[in-house]
Amino acid sequence: MKIQILGMGCAKCKALHKHTQKAVEKTGLKIEVEKVETLEEIMKFGVTSTPALVIDGEVISTGKLLKVPQIIEILEAK
């Protein structure tokens, strides 16, 4: 599984990245977490509002700062 956090460096984008890393640690799953910060790459996903959470190429959430328990719930459903 691969998670990408889309955002150009705003506070919410950084926080979503941190929350996602904590969620991954708590689940114990082997998941790659990548930050995508260039506008060109973000636009490839069709995202117009950041931060965005992408799992295995599928946009899961945009424009929201998800909390750790919410991210864990999403990961466990995958």
C-alpha angles and dihedrals in degrees: 000000000000126000123197125193111206117206141108098238106286119149093258091050092052091046092051089052091051092046091049093051090051091049091051091049092050093051093049090220122144099245129155113225117199131181116221109198107159117098091223093057094042091052090055087070093052090240117153099173126052149243095053132178117215124185119192091339095310118117105231102172137006132189094008134106101222118205123233095258091051091052092047089053091052092048093049091052092055 
